[in-house]
């Protein structure tokens, strides 16, 4: 049975990622890329579906773990009656074969260890044949495992037993010893991957991550949480193209035992603005530029064919299918690959793209020459479709509606077109866009607002609240001091906050095409922090933010949602959206400087903060 979601830690090389449990078992790895079939899939089944466990023989061993400071190098320390060992796991940044390195380091005493490698290609379905490397093989001692298009070589000085279906080893580690295990993957028709020096790889990997982390320009009270979240974001970036995946996993359930299980190993346009701003605010302009260029390439072409998500390189076809041989995380089925929402109409993505590219210009990034042409075509198409119902931000499968958030983001699209044209001297029918802005704004305020409840509803004609309404002040659609905004924030608090966290909407009262039930949505809870700051409730904002920080696991990672009933993280893990929202909320709170200044900010101080975050328009300081 897999571990609790929060008991995993991520290692990665900016092309793929693995999840390592506290007991030393790597239960998830898609190789060679994020969206490749998993070769370790025990996360969604059992050991027989693929895992790599490295742990003491002592069943009563205790463990603690941490990342090496400002890196994605995981160190798990096991204390036994015999002594103590550290297992150091990492994936070197690559220019050839994909490598995963595990070092067992003796701290004190002598510890008996066991290794079990169960490799199963194609999401646990394909059993490879195993052959020992020749004794005189220049690439070193080890085993070769091949099935179909995949070849993996494991190298270690430890004697390996080829047991049917797995590779096993037992060995002792004394204080001062370091025993390496290196797993390397290449296409099966290629020569065996070169042997690497694991200690040199450790030093190089540590240097890479620390150099990257030290570029961060953000500091203050929540520096550690911000830096860890930015490292997660970097790790989820597919370096060859600049695309950022939503998470490295598929089908971790939003409700334990439920059916809300989706494949998040793709790039969502909806994350674009938040991602760009988080990277730019952190000082990572190269990554922000790569992401903005990926965005433009992805949406280039016929505006009517813009999708809500794409593959790592901008692939459009992401057919959804179910893996019937995997039982799912703790029995939560189905296990899905691909995502059927790729073909949905979600009007908000036009606003996301327009806002992201506006922020890129404000941040000093130089878009491609054709970018503005792409943008003007997008808003021209949006003019023809914004009045239509759509599936909305939450990708419902219960039929299209006139979702309020979708219309708000349609307004954002034209508003940012106007701002970009006026600020940067770009050509366009500004007066016409301004007319459309007024029309959409009036439409939302007329049909999306419930005067009796003084709040914006989920959809036109609906009586249900939706946490996406928190975006109304954050997007600049209405000012934070507007009574309708304050009423909406308070209504979300009353109706969607349970055990102190925000739910997206009440799934038992909204026909979204799926059985009711899910956890609190962590990004929405961070949005509430933003909104509370904007309406002057600074103490409440800090209290909620600290609560959210306490939900991170022991190495600072967050999933998509949190199950308050069971006290567990749920949903795909780690989730980029949660970590990006954390960064934005922390920055907004940091702009208050400290507790004293929060309640006694001078006009001069406010001006300084505004200047510092001048280029941040969406979900941050100003629009």
C-alpha positions as CSV (number, residue, x, y, z in Angstrom):
1,X,0.0,0.0,0.0
2,X,1.4,3.4,-0.9
3,X,2.3,6.0,1.8
4,X,0.1,9.0,2.7
5,X,0.6,11.7,0.1
6,X,2.3,14.0,2.5
7,X,4.8,11.3,3.3
8,X,6.4,11.7,-0.1
9,X,9.2,14.0,-1.2
10,X,10.0,15.0,-4.7
11,X,13.4,14.7,-6.5
12,X,13.8,15.8,-10.1
13,X,16.0,17.0,-12.9
14,X,13.7,19.5,-14.7
15,X,12.6,16.9,-17.2
16,X,11.0,14.4,-14.9
17,X,10.4,13.8,-11.2
18,X,10.3,10.9,-8.7
19,X,8.4,10.6,-5.4
20,X,10.3,9.1,-2.4
21,X,8.4,7.8,0.6
22,X,9.7,8.2,4.2
23,X,10.4,4.4,4.3
24,X,12.9,4.8,1.5
25,X,10.7,3.5,-1.3
26,X,10.6,5.4,-4.7
27,X,7.0,4.7,-5.7
28,X,6.6,7.0,-8.7
29,X,8.8,7.8,-11.6
30,X,7.8,8.7,-15.2
31,X,10.9,8.3,-17.4
32,X,12.4,10.0,-19.3
33,X,9.9,12.9,-19.1
34,X,7.1,14.0,-16.9
35,X,4.4,12.7,-19.3
36,X,6.2,9.4,-20.1
37,X,4.7,6.1,-18.9
38,X,5.7,5.4,-15.3
39,X,8.3,2.7,-14.6
40,X,7.6,2.9,-10.8
41,X,3.8,3.0,-10.3
42,X,3.4,1.6,-6.8
43,X,1.9,5.0,-5.9
44,X,-1.2,4.0,-7.7
45,X,-1.1,0.3,-6.8
46,X,1.3,-1.9,-5.0
47,X,5.0,-2.9,-5.0
48,X,4.3,-5.3,-7.9
49,X,3.6,-2.2,-10.1
50,X,7.1,-0.9,-9.7
51,X,9.2,0.6,-6.9
52,X,12.7,0.9,-5.6
53,X,13.1,0.5,-1.9
54,X,16.3,1.1,0.0
55,X,16.1,0.8,3.8
56,X,17.5,-0.8,6.9
57,X,16.5,-4.4,7.8
58,X,15.4,-3.2,11.3
59,X,11.6,-3.0,11.1
60,X,11.7,-0.5,14.0
61,X,14.0,2.0,12.4
62,X,12.9,5.6,12.8
63,X,13.6,8.2,10.2
64,X,13.9,12.0,9.7
65,X,14.5,13.7,6.4
66,X,15.3,17.0,4.9
67,X,16.4,18.6,1.7
68,X,19.9,19.8,1.6
69,X,19.6,23.6,1.9
70,X,18.2,25.3,-1.2
71,X,18.4,22.1,-3.3
72,X,16.2,19.2,-4.4
73,X,18.6,16.7,-2.9
74,X,16.7,14.6,-0.3
75,X,18.5,13.1,2.7
76,X,16.6,10.5,4.8
77,X,18.3,9.4,8.1
78,X,17.4,6.1,9.5
79,X,18.2,5.4,13.2
80,X,18.4,1.7,14.2
81,X,19.6,-0.2,17.2
82,X,22.7,-0.9,15.2
83,X,23.5,2.6,14.2
84,X,22.5,5.4,11.8
85,X,22.6,5.7,8.0
86,X,21.6,8.5,5.6
87,X,20.1,7.7,2.2
88,X,20.7,10.6,-0.2
89,X,18.5,10.7,-3.3
90,X,18.8,13.0,-6.3
91,X,18.5,13.2,-10.0
92,X,21.4,14.9,-11.7
93,X,20.7,17.6,-14.3
94,X,21.3,15.8,-17.6
95,X,22.6,16.3,-21.0
96,X,22.4,12.7,-22.0
97,X,21.0,9.7,-20.2
98,X,18.5,10.2,-17.4
99,X,20.0,9.2,-14.0
100,X,18.7,8.6,-10.5
101,X,21.3,8.4,-7.8
102,X,21.0,6.9,-4.3
103,X,23.9,7.1,-1.8
104,X,23.8,5.1,1.4
105,X,26.1,6.9,3.9
106,X,27.1,5.4,7.2
107,X,26.8,7.9,10.1
108,X,27.6,5.7,13.1
109,X,27.6,2.1,14.0
110,X,27.0,-0.6,11.4
111,X,23.6,-0.9,9.7
112,X,22.3,-3.9,7.8
113,X,20.5,-2.7,4.6
114,X,18.3,-4.2,2.0
115,X,17.6,-3.1,-1.6
116,X,14.7,-4.2,-3.7
117,X,14.3,-2.9,-7.3
118,X,11.0,-3.8,-9.0
119,X,11.1,-2.1,-12.4
120,X,7.8,-2.2,-14.4
121,X,7.6,-0.2,-17.6
122,X,4.3,1.2,-19.1
123,X,2.6,2.1,-15.8
124,X,3.4,-1.2,-14.1
125,X,2.3,-3.5,-17.0
126,X,5.6,-4.4,-18.7
127,X,8.1,-6.8,-16.9
128,X,11.6,-6.3,-18.3
129,X,14.2,-9.0,-18.8
130,X,17.3,-8.6,-16.7
131,X,20.9,-9.4,-17.7
132,X,24.1,-8.8,-15.8
133,X,26.6,-6.4,-17.4
134,X,29.6,-8.4,-18.6
135,X,32.4,-8.6,-16.1
136,X,34.8,-6.7,-18.4
137,X,32.2,-4.1,-19.3
138,X,33.9,-0.8,-19.3
139,X,30.7,0.8,-18.0
140,X,31.0,-0.9,-14.7
141,X,29.3,-3.8,-12.8
142,X,25.6,-3.9,-12.7
143,X,22.4,-5.1,-14.4
144,X,20.7,-4.2,-17.6
145,X,16.8,-4.2,-17.8
146,X,15.1,-4.0,-21.1
147,X,11.5,-4.0,-22.4
148,X,10.2,-2.5,-25.6
149,X,11.6,1.0,-26.1
150,X,13.1,1.3,-22.6
151,X,16.5,0.3,-21.3
152,X,17.6,0.9,-17.7
153,X,21.0,0.1,-16.2
154,X,21.6,-0.2,-12.5
155,X,25.2,0.1,-11.3
156,X,26.5,-0.5,-7.7
157,X,29.5,-2.2,-6.1
158,X,27.0,-4.3,-4.1
159,X,26.3,-7.9,-5.3
160,X,22.8,-8.0,-6.8
161,X,20.6,-11.0,-6.9
162,X,18.3,-11.5,-9.9
163,X,15.2,-12.8,-8.2
164,X,12.2,-13.5,-10.6
165,X,10.5,-10.1,-11.1
166,X,13.0,-8.0,-9.1
167,X,16.6,-7.3,-8.2
168,X,17.6,-7.6,-4.6
169,X,20.7,-6.9,-2.4
170,X,21.7,-7.1,1.2
171,X,24.7,-5.2,2.5
172,X,26.2,-3.6,5.6
173,X,27.2,0.0,5.9
174,X,29.7,1.1,8.5
175,X,30.4,4.7,9.7
176,X,32.2,6.6,7.1
177,X,31.2,4.3,4.2
178,X,29.3,5.5,1.2
179,X,27.6,2.8,-1.0
180,X,26.3,4.2,-4.3
181,X,23.4,3.0,-6.5
182,X,22.9,4.6,-9.9
183,X,19.9,4.0,-12.2
184,X,20.3,5.2,-15.7
185,X,17.8,5.2,-18.6
186,X,18.3,5.4,-22.4
187,X,16.2,4.1,-25.4
188,X,16.6,0.4,-25.7
189,X,18.2,0.6,-29.1
190,X,21.0,2.9,-27.8
191,X,24.3,1.8,-26.3
192,X,24.4,1.4,-22.5
193,X,24.5,4.8,-20.7
194,X,27.9,5.9,-19.6
195,X,28.9,5.4,-16.0
196,X,28.8,8.5,-13.9
197,X,30.8,9.3,-10.7
198,X,28.0,9.6,-8.1
199,X,29.9,11.8,-5.7
200,X,30.8,14.2,-8.5
201,X,27.2,14.1,-9.6
202,X,26.1,15.0,-6.0
203,X,28.5,18.0,-5.9
204,X,27.4,19.2,-9.3
205,X,23.7,18.8,-8.5
206,X,24.1,20.6,-5.2
207,X,26.0,23.4,-6.9
208,X,23.3,23.8,-9.6
209,X,20.4,24.1,-7.2
210,X,22.2,26.4,-4.7
211,X,23.4,28.7,-7.5
212,X,19.8,28.8,-8.8
213,X,18.3,29.4,-5.4
214,X,20.8,32.1,-4.6
215,X,19.5,34.2,-7.5
216,X,16.2,34.6,-5.6
217,X,15.6,38.3,-4.9
218,X,12.9,37.8,-2.3
219,X,13.6,37.8,1.4
220,X,11.8,38.4,4.7
221,X,9.7,36.6,7.2
222,X,8.7,33.7,4.8
223,X,11.8,33.4,2.8
224,X,12.2,29.7,3.4
225,X,8.7,28.9,2.2
226,X,9.0,31.1,-0.8
227,X,12.4,29.7,-1.9
228,X,11.2,26.1,-1.4
229,X,8.1,26.8,-3.5
230,X,10.2,28.4,-6.2
231,X,12.4,25.4,-6.3
232,X,9.3,23.2,-6.7
233,X,8.3,25.4,-9.6
234,X,11.7,25.2,-11.2
235,X,11.6,21.4,-10.8
236,X,8.3,21.2,-12.5
237,X,9.7,23.2,-15.5
238,X,10.4,21.1,-18.6
239,X,13.7,22.8,-19.4
240,X,13.9,22.0,-23.1
241,X,10.7,24.0,-23.9
242,X,10.1,26.2,-20.8
243,X,6.7,24.6,-20.2
244,X,5.6,24.2,-16.6
245,X,3.6,21.1,-15.6
246,X,0.8,21.3,-13.1
247,X,2.2,18.3,-11.1
248,X,4.4,15.3,-11.7
249,X,1.6,12.8,-11.0
250,X,-1.7,11.5,-12.3
251,X,-4.8,10.3,-10.5
252,X,-4.0,11.1,-6.9
253,X,-7.6,11.6,-5.7
254,X,-9.2,14.9,-4.6
255,X,-11.3,12.7,-2.3
256,X,-10.0,9.5,-0.7
257,X,-11.6,6.7,-2.5
258,X,-13.3,9.0,-4.9
259,X,-13.4,9.5,-8.7
260,X,-12.0,13.0,-9.0
261,X,-8.7,11.7,-10.3
262,X,-7.0,13.6,-13.1
263,X,-3.7,13.6,-15.0
264,X,-1.8,16.8,-14.2
265,X,1.4,16.1,-16.1
266,X,0.7,18.8,-18.7
267,X,0.9,22.6,-19.0
268,X,-2.2,24.7,-18.3
269,X,-2.6,28.1,-19.7
270,X,-4.5,29.1,-16.5
271,X,-1.3,28.9,-14.5
272,X,0.4,31.3,-16.9
273,X,0.0,34.7,-15.2
274,X,0.7,33.4,-11.7
275,X,3.7,31.5,-12.9
276,X,5.2,34.4,-14.8
277,X,4.8,36.8,-11.8
278,X,6.2,34.4,-9.3
279,X,9.3,33.8,-11.5
280,X,9.8,37.5,-12.2
281,X,9.3,38.6,-8.6
282,X,11.8,36.0,-7.6
283,X,14.3,37.4,-10.1
284,X,14.1,34.4,-12.4
285,X,13.7,36.3,-15.7
286,X,15.3,33.5,-17.9
287,X,12.7,31.0,-16.7
288,X,9.9,33.6,-17.0
289,X,11.0,34.4,-20.6
290,X,11.1,30.7,-21.5
291,X,7.6,30.2,-20.1
292,X,6.2,33.3,-22.0
293,X,7.8,32.0,-25.2
294,X,6.3,28.6,-24.6
295,X,2.9,30.2,-24.1
296,X,3.1,32.1,-27.4
297,X,4.2,29.1,-29.3
298,X,1.4,27.0,-27.8
299,X,-1.4,29.4,-28.7
300,X,-0.1,30.4,-32.1
301,X,-2.3,29.4,-34.9
302,X,-6.1,29.7,-35.4
303,X,-7.5,31.5,-32.3
304,X,-10.5,29.3,-32.4
305,X,-8.2,26.3,-31.7
306,X,-6.7,27.7,-28.4
307,X,-6.8,24.9,-25.8
308,X,-6.8,25.2,-22.0
309,X,-3.7,22.9,-21.7
310,X,-1.0,21.5,-23.9
311,X,1.8,18.9,-23.7
312,X,5.3,19.6,-22.6
313,X,6.3,20.9,-26.1
314,X,2.9,22.3,-27.0
315,X,1.3,19.0,-28.1
316,X,-2.4,19.4,-28.7
317,X,-3.7,15.8,-28.6
318,X,-3.9,14.5,-25.0
319,X,-6.5,11.8,-25.3
320,X,-7.9,10.5,-22.0
321,X,-7.9,6.8,-21.2
322,X,-8.1,4.7,-18.1
323,X,-5.4,2.2,-16.8
324,X,-7.6,-0.7,-15.8
325,X,-4.7,-2.8,-14.3
326,X,-3.9,-0.2,-11.6
327,X,-6.2,-0.2,-8.6
328,X,-5.6,3.4,-7.9
329,X,-4.2,5.3,-4.8
330,X,-5.8,3.6,-1.8
331,X,-8.4,2.1,-4.2
332,X,-9.4,5.4,-5.8
333,X,-10.4,4.6,-9.4
334,X,-10.2,5.3,-12.3
335,X,-6.5,5.9,-12.9
336,X,-6.4,8.3,-15.9
337,X,-3.8,9.1,-18.5
338,X,-4.4,12.2,-20.7
339,X,-7.0,14.7,-19.9
340,X,-10.4,15.0,-21.6
341,X,-10.8,18.6,-20.6
342,X,-8.3,19.5,-23.3
343,X,-11.2,20.0,-25.7
344,X,-13.4,22.1,-23.4
345,X,-14.3,25.7,-24.0
346,X,-13.0,27.7,-21.1
347,X,-13.2,31.4,-21.8
348,X,-11.0,32.4,-18.9
349,X,-7.9,31.2,-20.6
350,X,-8.0,34.2,-23.0
351,X,-7.8,36.5,-20.1
352,X,-5.0,34.5,-18.6
353,X,-2.9,34.6,-21.7
354,X,-3.5,38.3,-22.3
355,X,-2.7,39.2,-18.7
356,X,0.4,37.0,-18.6
357,X,1.9,38.6,-21.7
358,X,1.0,42.1,-20.4
359,X,2.8,41.2,-17.2
360,X,5.8,39.9,-19.3
361,X,6.1,43.3,-20.9
362,X,5.7,45.2,-17.6
363,X,8.5,42.9,-16.2
364,X,10.8,43.9,-19.0
365,X,10.6,40.7,-21.0
366,X,10.9,41.1,-24.7
367,X,8.1,39.1,-26.4
368,X,8.6,37.7,-29.9
369,X,7.8,40.1,-32.8
370,X,4.7,38.1,-33.6
371,X,3.4,38.1,-30.0
372,X,1.2,41.1,-30.3
373,X,-0.3,39.9,-33.6
374,X,-1.2,36.6,-31.8
375,X,-2.8,38.6,-29.0
376,X,-4.9,40.8,-31.2
377,X,-6.2,37.7,-33.0
378,X,-7.1,36.1,-29.7
379,X,-9.2,39.0,-28.5
380,X,-10.8,39.3,-31.9
381,X,-11.9,35.7,-31.6
382,X,-12.9,36.2,-28.0
383,X,-15.3,39.0,-29.1
384,X,-17.2,36.3,-31.1
385,X,-17.5,33.8,-28.2
386,X,-17.5,35.5,-24.9
387,X,-21.3,35.5,-24.7
388,X,-21.4,31.7,-25.0
389,X,-21.6,29.3,-22.0
390,X,-18.5,27.3,-21.2
391,X,-17.1,24.6,-18.9
392,X,-15.4,27.2,-16.7
393,X,-12.3,27.3,-14.6
394,X,-13.1,24.1,-12.8
395,X,-13.5,22.1,-16.0
396,X,-16.9,20.8,-15.1
397,X,-18.3,17.7,-16.9
398,X,-21.9,18.4,-16.2
399,X,-22.7,20.8,-19.0
400,X,-21.8,24.4,-20.0
401,X,-23.0,27.4,-18.0
402,X,-22.4,31.2,-18.1
403,X,-19.8,31.1,-15.4
404,X,-19.2,34.4,-13.7
405,X,-15.4,33.9,-13.5
406,X,-15.2,33.2,-17.3
407,X,-16.9,36.5,-18.1
408,X,-14.7,38.4,-15.6
409,X,-11.6,37.0,-17.4
410,X,-13.0,37.9,-20.8
411,X,-13.1,41.4,-19.4
412,X,-9.5,41.0,-18.3
413,X,-8.5,40.0,-21.8
414,X,-9.8,43.2,-23.3
415,X,-8.6,45.3,-20.4
416,X,-5.0,44.1,-20.7
417,X,-5.2,44.6,-24.5
418,X,-6.0,48.2,-23.8
419,X,-3.3,48.6,-21.2
420,X,-0.7,47.0,-23.4
421,X,-1.6,49.1,-26.4
422,X,-1.6,52.4,-24.4
423,X,1.5,51.7,-22.3
424,X,3.7,50.2,-25.0
425,X,2.4,52.0,-28.1
426,X,1.1,48.8,-29.7
427,X,-1.5,49.1,-32.5
428,X,-5.1,48.1,-32.0
429,X,-8.8,49.2,-31.9
430,X,-8.5,50.5,-28.3
431,X,-11.8,52.4,-28.4
432,X,-13.6,49.2,-29.6
433,X,-11.9,47.2,-26.9
434,X,-12.9,49.8,-24.3
435,X,-16.6,49.5,-25.5
436,X,-16.4,45.7,-25.1
437,X,-14.9,46.1,-21.6
438,X,-17.9,48.2,-20.6
439,X,-20.3,45.7,-22.1
440,X,-18.8,42.7,-20.4
441,X,-18.5,44.5,-17.1
442,X,-22.1,45.5,-17.2
443,X,-23.2,42.0,-18.1
444,X,-21.3,40.5,-15.2
445,X,-22.6,43.0,-12.7
446,X,-26.2,42.5,-14.0
447,X,-26.3,38.8,-14.3
448,X,-23.6,37.4,-12.0
449,X,-24.4,39.5,-8.9
450,X,-27.1,38.6,-6.4
451,X,-28.3,41.9,-4.9
452,X,-30.1,40.2,-2.0
453,X,-27.0,38.3,-0.9
454,X,-24.6,41.1,-1.9
455,X,-22.3,38.6,-3.6
456,X,-21.3,37.4,-7.0
457,X,-22.5,33.9,-7.7
458,X,-20.8,30.9,-9.5
459,X,-22.8,31.4,-12.7
460,X,-25.6,33.5,-14.1
461,X,-28.9,32.5,-12.5
462,X,-27.1,30.3,-9.9
463,X,-27.6,30.6,-6.1
464,X,-24.2,28.9,-5.4
465,X,-21.0,30.6,-4.3
466,X,-17.7,29.8,-6.0
467,X,-14.2,30.6,-4.7
468,X,-13.2,31.9,-8.1
469,X,-15.2,35.0,-7.2
470,X,-12.2,36.0,-5.1
471,X,-10.5,36.8,-8.4
472,X,-12.8,39.8,-8.9
473,X,-10.7,42.2,-6.8
474,X,-7.5,40.4,-7.6
475,X,-7.9,40.8,-11.3
476,X,-8.8,44.5,-11.0
477,X,-12.4,43.9,-12.2
478,X,-13.7,45.8,-9.1
479,X,-11.7,47.6,-6.4
480,X,-11.3,45.9,-3.0
481,X,-13.3,48.6,-1.2
482,X,-16.4,48.1,-3.4
483,X,-19.3,46.8,-1.2
484,X,-20.0,44.1,-3.7
485,X,-16.4,42.8,-3.3
486,X,-16.5,42.9,0.4
487,X,-19.9,41.1,0.4
488,X,-18.5,38.4,-1.9
489,X,-15.5,37.8,0.2
490,X,-17.6,37.5,3.3
491,X,-20.1,35.2,1.5
492,X,-17.2,32.9,0.5
493,X,-16.1,32.9,4.2
494,X,-19.6,31.9,5.3
495,X,-20.5,29.3,2.8
496,X,-17.3,27.8,1.5
497,X,-14.9,27.9,4.4
498,X,-14.9,24.8,6.5
499,X,-12.4,24.1,9.3
500,X,-10.7,27.3,8.3
501,X,-10.0,26.4,4.6
502,X,-11.7,27.3,1.4
503,X,-13.5,24.9,-0.9
504,X,-14.0,25.7,-4.6
505,X,-17.7,25.2,-4.4
506,X,-20.2,22.9,-2.7
507,X,-19.9,19.8,-4.8
508,X,-23.1,18.3,-3.3
509,X,-25.1,21.2,-4.7
510,X,-23.5,21.8,-8.0
511,X,-24.1,19.5,-11.0
512,X,-20.5,19.2,-12.2
513,X,-20.9,15.7,-13.6
514,X,-19.1,13.9,-10.8
515,X,-20.0,12.4,-7.4
516,X,-19.9,14.9,-4.6
517,X,-17.0,15.3,-2.3
518,X,-13.4,16.7,-2.3
519,X,-10.9,18.5,-0.1
520,X,-10.4,22.1,0.5
521,X,-8.6,23.7,-2.5
522,X,-5.3,25.2,-1.2
523,X,-4.8,27.7,-4.0
524,X,-8.3,29.2,-3.2
525,X,-7.3,29.4,0.5
526,X,-4.3,31.4,-0.5
527,X,-6.5,33.7,-2.6
528,X,-8.5,34.3,0.5
529,X,-5.3,35.5,2.2
530,X,-4.8,37.9,-0.7
531,X,-8.3,39.2,-0.4
532,X,-8.2,39.6,3.3
533,X,-5.1,41.8,2.9
534,X,-6.8,43.9,0.2
535,X,-9.8,44.7,2.4
536,X,-7.6,45.5,5.4
537,X,-8.0,42.4,7.5
538,X,-4.3,41.9,8.0
539,X,-4.4,39.9,11.2
540,X,-6.9,37.5,9.7
541,X,-4.8,37.2,6.6
542,X,-1.7,36.3,8.5
543,X,-3.5,33.8,10.7
544,X,-4.9,32.0,7.6
545,X,-1.5,32.1,5.9
546,X,0.2,30.6,8.9
547,X,-2.4,27.9,9.0
548,X,-1.8,27.1,5.4
549,X,2.0,26.9,5.9
550,X,1.4,24.4,8.7
551,X,-0.3,22.1,6.2
552,X,3.0,21.6,4.2
553,X,4.7,18.3,4.8
554,X,8.0,18.0,6.7
555,X,10.0,19.0,3.6
556,X,7.7,22.0,2.6
557,X,5.5,20.4,-0.1
558,X,1.8,20.9,-0.8
559,X,-0.7,18.9,-2.8
560,X,-3.7,20.4,-4.6
561,X,-6.1,20.0,-1.7
562,X,-6.4,19.2,2.0
563,X,-8.9,16.8,3.6
564,X,-9.7,18.4,6.9
565,X,-11.7,15.4,8.1
566,X,-8.8,13.0,7.8
567,X,-6.1,15.6,8.3
568,X,-4.4,14.6,5.0
569,X,-3.2,16.2,1.8
570,X,-5.1,15.0,-1.3
571,X,-4.9,15.5,-5.0
572,X,-1.9,15.5,-7.3
573,X,1.4,16.2,-5.6
574,X,3.3,18.5,-5.4
575,X,1.0,20.9,-7.1
576,X,2.5,24.0,-8.9
577,X,-0.7,26.0,-8.4
578,X,-0.6,25.6,-4.6
579,X,3.0,26.6,-4.4
580,X,2.6,29.6,-6.8
581,X,-0.4,30.8,-4.8
582,X,1.7,30.5,-1.6
583,X,4.4,32.7,-3.2
584,X,2.0,35.4,-4.1
585,X,0.3,35.4,-0.7
586,X,3.6,35.6,1.0
587,X,4.7,38.5,-1.2
588,X,1.5,40.4,-0.5
589,X,1.9,39.9,3.3
590,X,5.6,40.8,3.1
591,X,4.6,44.1,1.5
592,X,3.1,44.9,4.9
593,X,6.6,44.7,6.2
594,X,5.8,43.5,9.8
595,X,3.0,43.4,12.3
596,X,3.5,46.9,13.5
597,X,3.7,48.4,10.0
598,X,0.7,46.4,8.9
599,X,-1.6,48.5,11.0
600,X,0.3,51.8,10.8
601,X,1.5,51.9,7.2
602,X,2.3,55.4,6.0
603,X,1.3,56.7,2.6
604,X,5.0,56.9,1.8
605,X,5.5,53.3,2.7
606,X,2.5,52.3,0.6
607,X,4.0,54.2,-2.3
608,X,7.3,52.3,-1.9
609,X,5.5,48.9,-1.9
610,X,3.5,49.9,-5.0
611,X,6.7,50.9,-6.8
612,X,8.4,47.6,-5.8
613,X,5.6,45.5,-7.2
614,X,4.7,47.9,-10.1
615,X,4.8,45.2,-12.8
616,X,2.6,42.8,-10.8
617,X,-0.9,43.2,-12.0
618,X,-2.7,40.0,-11.4
619,X,-3.5,38.5,-8.0
620,X,-0.9,40.8,-6.4
621,X,-0.6,44.5,-5.7
622,X,-2.2,46.3,-8.6
623,X,-3.8,45.9,-12.0
